[in-house]
Amino acid sequence: MAKLWCLLCIITLLQLSKPVISKREVTTPPPLPVLPLPSFSQLKWQERELIMFPSLWWLNANQWVNVAAEAGFSLVILTAKHHDGFCLWPSKYTDHSVAKSPWKNGRGDVVQELVNAAGAHGGIDVGLYLSPWDRHDRRYGHDLQYNEYYLAQLQELLHKYGKVREIWFDGAKGSNVPNMSYYFSDWFSMVKELQSSINIFSDAGPDVRWVGNEMGFAGSTCWSTINRTSLSIGNGSIVNYLNAGDPKGTDWLPAECDVSIRKGWFWHKSESPKRLSTLLDIYYKSVGRNCVLLFNVPPNSTGLISENDVQRLREFRAAIDTIFSTNLAENCFVAGGTTVGHKRLHRLEKGAVKGQIVRIKILRSRSVPLISSIGLHYDPFWHPEKI
């Protein structure tokens, strides 16, 4: 009898459990990705949104880092060597460096000071620019000799100073040596060999591309995808392609928009920072168009970022926080556009509108659209009627 009871219990339990199993909700699996896809390093880079470029005259790295952090920048890119060939670290391959300057009796190292300041603060990463054009070194103009010299300096920088998150390359070249060849493929290979997670910036990537101008503006549609086979460094005929990207591109290569907070790239006493409204317009046309914004903020002749620049950056940060701190789309047709990438912001051309329902219509797509979040924000600084 006991055996029969156990059998009945088992049958009853099975019968009771059967309809429970049949009523379980089945989750639809996500669609297969549409290639190309960003790397982890590219994703983390694009999430930065704002990065800073101090065009150096003199030095106070701690103040730079504090200003960058307060303004919401997470990466500071230092020009380790500009076109004059002067190295801001004591390179063993040239005497044209801080080692031969009176600063700190020749024992100074600007790169190390920035790395130390960033490390002490926490949350700020370091990037570097090493100009390919060198007006001082006698090897410049001799392809093999100069490229060996350049590779040796790259190795110094990427060996000695820890993690470098972004490295800048461009095609800057002296007009007196128009046929000077840069061994970009060798440079890129060495960079990746020494630091595999670094993002390499240039007109042609391979990780981050130039947006095609120095005004801080991307195309009204700026795709993260592009065809790298159509790109070459220093080619002025491709700036429109760089500015817009390619919806059918086979390579993931998001754009970086560079612009100065002032009229020029270096500090001048007679100049002032751009108006807040101008900086916000740049933000909408760079970060708001799926790019990362690189602000050049030049230190003054005392090595500090000027107080009026600091104040303008504070106003800029406060405005961004004010605009995007409240998502009105949580708990209308107001804008339209296209993008594939990290983010798209649409600023209403006619200003604020009133409504109770928000509808999102996707008219065309390459595949099943994947949207991580949607926001609706009020911008009290936007007054289109005054433009």
C-alpha positions in Angstrom: 0.0 0.0 0.0 2.9 2.3 0.8 4.4 1.7 -2.5 1.1 2.5 -4.3 0.8 5.7 -2.3 4.3 6.8 -3.3 3.5 6.0 -6.9 0.3 8.1 -6.8 2.1 11.0 -5.2 4.7 10.9 -7.9 2.1 10.8 -10.6 0.1 13.6 -9.0 3.2 15.8 -8.7 4.1 15.2 -12.3 0.6 16.0 -13.4 0.5 19.1 -11.2 3.8 20.3 -12.5 3.0 19.7 -16.2 0.8 22.8 -16.7 3.2 24.9 -14.7 6.0 24.1 -17.2 3.7 24.8 -20.1 2.9 28.3 -18.8 6.5 29.4 -18.3 7.3 32.6 -20.3 9.8 32.0 -23.0 12.3 34.8 -23.5 13.1 35.7 -27.1 16.8 35.4 -27.7 18.6 38.6 -29.0 19.2 38.8 -32.7 22.6 38.0 -34.1 24.8 41.1 -34.4 25.3 42.9 -37.6 29.0 43.3 -38.3 31.2 45.2 -37.8 31.2 45.4 -34.0 33.3 47.6 -31.7 36.1 46.2 -29.5 35.9 46.5 -25.8 38.5 49.3 -25.8 36.5 51.2 -28.4 33.3 50.9 -26.3 35.0 52.1 -23.2 36.6 55.0 -25.2 33.2 56.1 -26.6 31.7 56.1 -23.2 34.1 58.8 -22.1 32.3 61.5 -24.3 34.7 64.2 -23.2 38.5 64.3 -23.3 41.1 67.0 -22.9 44.2 68.2 -24.8 46.5 70.6 -22.9 48.6 72.5 -25.5 51.7 73.0 -23.4 53.6 76.2 -22.6 54.6 75.4 -19.0 53.6 73.0 -16.4 51.3 72.3 -13.5 50.0 68.8 -14.1 48.1 68.6 -10.8 46.0 71.6 -11.7 45.3 70.2 -15.2 44.1 66.9 -13.8 41.9 68.6 -11.2 40.4 70.9 -13.8 39.8 67.9 -16.1 38.1 65.9 -13.4 35.9 68.8 -12.3 34.8 69.4 -15.9 33.9 65.7 -16.4 36.9 64.7 -18.6 38.2 61.2 -18.1 41.2 61.3 -20.4 44.0 63.9 -20.8 46.1 63.6 -24.0 49.6 65.2 -23.7 51.7 66.3 -26.7 55.0 64.5 -25.7 56.7 66.0 -28.8 55.4 68.7 -31.2 56.6 69.7 -34.6 59.6 71.6 -33.1 61.0 68.1 -32.0 61.4 69.1 -28.4 60.7 66.1 -26.2 58.9 66.6 -22.9 60.5 63.5 -21.4 64.3 62.7 -21.2 64.6 60.6 -24.3 67.9 58.8 -24.7 67.8 59.2 -28.4 68.1 63.0 -28.6 69.5 65.9 -26.6 66.7 68.1 -27.7 64.6 67.4 -24.6 63.8 68.5 -21.0 67.1 66.8 -20.0 69.0 69.8 -21.5 66.6 72.5 -20.2 67.0 74.6 -17.0 63.7 73.3 -15.7 64.4 71.3 -12.6 68.1 71.4 -13.5 67.5 69.0 -16.4 65.9 66.4 -14.2 62.3 67.1 -15.1 59.9 64.9 -16.9 56.6 66.3 -18.0 55.1 63.0 -19.1 55.9 61.4 -15.7 54.4 64.4 -13.9 51.2 64.0 -15.8 51.1 60.3 -15.2 51.7 60.8 -11.5 49.1 63.5 -11.2 46.5 61.3 -13.0 47.4 58.3 -10.9 47.1 60.3 -7.6 43.7 61.7 -8.6 42.1 58.5 -9.8 39.6 58.3 -12.6 41.8 60.2 -15.1 43.6 58.3 -17.8 46.5 59.5 -20.0 47.0 59.6 -23.7 49.9 60.8 -25.8 50.7 62.6 -29.1 54.1 62.1 -30.7 54.4 64.4 -33.7 55.8 62.7 -36.8 57.0 66.0 -38.2 60.3 67.0 -36.5 61.8 70.3 -37.5 64.9 69.8 -35.3 66.2 66.3 -35.9 68.7 65.9 -38.7 67.3 62.4 -39.5 64.1 63.9 -40.6 63.9 63.6 -44.4 65.8 60.3 -44.4 63.1 57.7 -44.4 64.8 54.7 -42.8 66.9 56.7 -40.2 64.0 58.8 -39.1 61.4 56.0 -38.8 63.9 54.0 -36.7 64.3 57.1 -34.5 60.5 57.5 -34.2 59.9 53.9 -33.4 62.6 54.0 -30.7 60.8 57.0 -29.1 57.4 55.3 -29.3 58.9 52.3 -27.5 60.3 54.6 -24.8 57.0 56.2 -24.1 54.9 53.0 -24.2 57.4 51.1 -22.0 58.2 53.7 -19.3 54.9 55.4 -18.4 52.4 52.6 -17.8 49.0 52.3 -19.4 48.4 54.8 -22.2 44.7 54.7 -23.2 45.0 56.6 -26.5 47.8 57.5 -28.8 47.5 60.2 -31.5 49.0 60.0 -35.0 48.6 62.4 -37.9 50.3 63.1 -41.2 51.9 66.4 -40.3 54.8 66.9 -42.6 57.3 69.7 -43.5 56.8 71.4 -46.8 60.5 71.2 -47.5 60.4 67.4 -47.4 57.1 66.5 -49.2 58.3 63.0 -50.0 59.1 62.0 -46.4 57.5 58.6 -45.8 56.1 57.6 -42.4 56.0 53.8 -41.7 52.5 53.9 -40.2 52.0 50.2 -40.4 55.2 49.5 -38.4 54.3 52.2 -35.9 50.8 50.8 -35.3 52.2 47.2 -35.0 54.7 48.3 -32.4 52.0 50.2 -30.4 49.7 47.2 -30.3 52.5 44.8 -29.5 53.5 47.0 -26.5 50.0 47.9 -25.3 47.2 45.8 -26.9 44.3 47.6 -25.3 45.3 51.1 -26.5 43.2 53.0 -28.9 45.1 54.4 -31.9 43.8 57.6 -33.4 44.5 58.8 -37.0 42.7 59.8 -40.2 42.6 56.0 -40.9 42.2 54.5 -37.4 42.6 51.6 -36.8 40.6 52.3 -33.6 39.5 55.9 -33.7 39.2 58.2 -36.7 39.5 62.0 -37.1 36.2 63.7 -37.8 37.6 65.7 -40.7 37.7 69.2 -39.2 39.0 71.1 -36.2 35.7 72.9 -35.4 34.3 70.1 -33.2 31.4 69.3 -35.6 30.4 65.9 -36.9 28.0 65.3 -39.8 24.3 65.5 -39.0 24.5 61.7 -39.4 27.9 60.3 -38.3 28.2 56.5 -38.5 30.7 54.6 -36.4 31.1 52.3 -39.4 33.3 53.2 -42.4 35.5 51.4 -45.0 39.2 51.7 -43.9 40.3 50.7 -47.4 39.1 54.1 -48.5 41.1 56.0 -45.9 44.7 57.2 -45.8 46.5 59.5 -43.4 46.9 63.1 -44.5 44.5 62.7 -47.5 42.5 66.0 -47.6 40.0 64.6 -50.2 38.3 62.3 -47.7 37.3 64.8 -45.0 33.6 64.6 -45.9 33.7 60.8 -45.8 35.4 61.0 -42.4 32.8 63.5 -41.2 29.8 61.3 -42.1 31.1 57.7 -41.9 29.4 55.0 -44.0 26.2 53.1 -43.1 27.5 50.1 -45.2 31.0 50.4 -43.8 32.8 47.2 -43.0 35.0 48.6 -40.2 34.0 50.0 -36.8 35.9 53.3 -36.5 34.1 55.9 -34.4 35.0 59.6 -34.8 36.8 62.0 -32.5 36.0 65.7 -32.8 38.8 68.1 -31.8 38.4 71.8 -31.1 39.9 74.4 -28.9 38.1 76.1 -26.1 39.7 79.3 -27.4 40.1 80.8 -30.9 43.6 79.3 -31.3 45.4 76.2 -30.0 47.8 78.0 -27.7 47.1 80.5 -24.9 47.2 84.2 -25.7 46.5 86.9 -23.2 44.3 88.8 -25.7 42.0 85.8 -26.2 39.0 84.5 -24.2 37.3 81.2 -24.0 34.3 80.6 -26.3 30.8 81.4 -25.0 28.9 78.8 -23.1 26.3 78.7 -25.9 29.0 77.9 -28.4 30.4 75.1 -26.3 27.0 73.6 -25.9 26.4 73.8 -29.6 29.7 72.0 -30.2 28.6 69.3 -27.6 25.4 68.7 -29.4 27.2 68.4 -32.8 29.9 66.1 -31.5 28.8 63.9 -28.6 25.2 64.4 -29.7 26.2 63.0 -33.1 27.8 59.8 -31.9 31.4 61.1 -31.4 33.8 61.8 -28.5 34.7 65.5 -28.0 38.4 66.4 -27.5 38.7 69.9 -26.0 42.0 71.6 -26.4 42.5 73.6 -23.1 45.9 75.4 -23.3 47.8 76.3 -20.1 49.0 79.9 -19.8 52.6 81.1 -19.4 52.6 80.2 -15.7 51.7 76.5 -16.5 48.2 76.9 -15.2 44.9 76.6 -17.0 43.6 80.2 -16.9 40.9 81.0 -14.4 38.5 82.3 -17.0 38.9 79.0 -18.9 38.4 77.0 -15.7 35.2 79.0 -15.0 33.9 78.4 -18.5 34.5 74.7 -18.1 32.6 74.7 -14.8 29.7 76.5 -16.5 29.8 73.9 -19.3 29.8 71.0 -16.9 27.0 72.5 -14.8 24.9 73.1 -18.0 25.4 69.5 -19.2 24.4 68.2 -15.7 21.3 70.5 -15.6 20.1 69.4 -19.1 20.6 65.7 -18.7 20.0 65.1 -14.9 16.3 64.6 -15.5 14.9 62.2 -18.1 11.4 63.3 -18.9 10.8 60.2 -21.0 10.8 58.0 -17.9 7.5 57.2 -15.6 7.0 63.6 -28.5 7.2 63.3 -33.2 9.8 65.8 -32.0 13.0 64.9 -33.9 14.4 62.4 -36.4 17.7 61.2 -37.7 20.0 58.2 -38.3 23.0 56.7 -36.5 24.8 53.5 -35.7 26.9 53.8 -32.6 27.0 55.0 -29.0 24.6 58.0 -28.8 22.4 60.4 -30.7 21.0 63.7 -29.3 18.3 65.6 -31.2 17.9 69.2 -30.2 14.5 70.6 -31.3 15.0 73.3 -33.8 11.9 75.2 -32.6 12.6 74.8 -28.9 10.3 73.3 -26.3 7.1 71.4 -27.2 4.2 70.2 -25.1 2.8 66.7 -25.3 1.7 63.6 -23.3 2.7 60.7 -25.6 6.1 59.9 -27.1 6.2 57.7 -30.2 9.4 56.3 -31.7 9.1 55.2 -35.3 11.9 53.3 -37.0 11.3 53.6 -40.7 14.3 51.7 -42.0 17.1 49.6 -40.4 19.9 47.3 -41.6 18.7 44.7 -39.1 16.6 44.4 -35.9 17.2 47.7 -34.1 18.8 47.4 -30.6 18.2 50.5 -28.4 19.8 50.5 -25.0 17.9 53.6 -23.6 15.8 56.5 -24.6 15.8 59.9 -22.9 13.8 63.2 -23.0 15.4 66.2 -21.4 14.8 69.9 -21.0 17.6 72.3 -22.1 17.1 75.7 -20.4 20.1 77.1 -22.3 18.6 76.5 -25.8 16.9 79.6 -27.2 16.5 79.1 -31.0 14.4 82.2 -31.3 17.5 84.3 -30.4 19.7 82.8 -33.2 
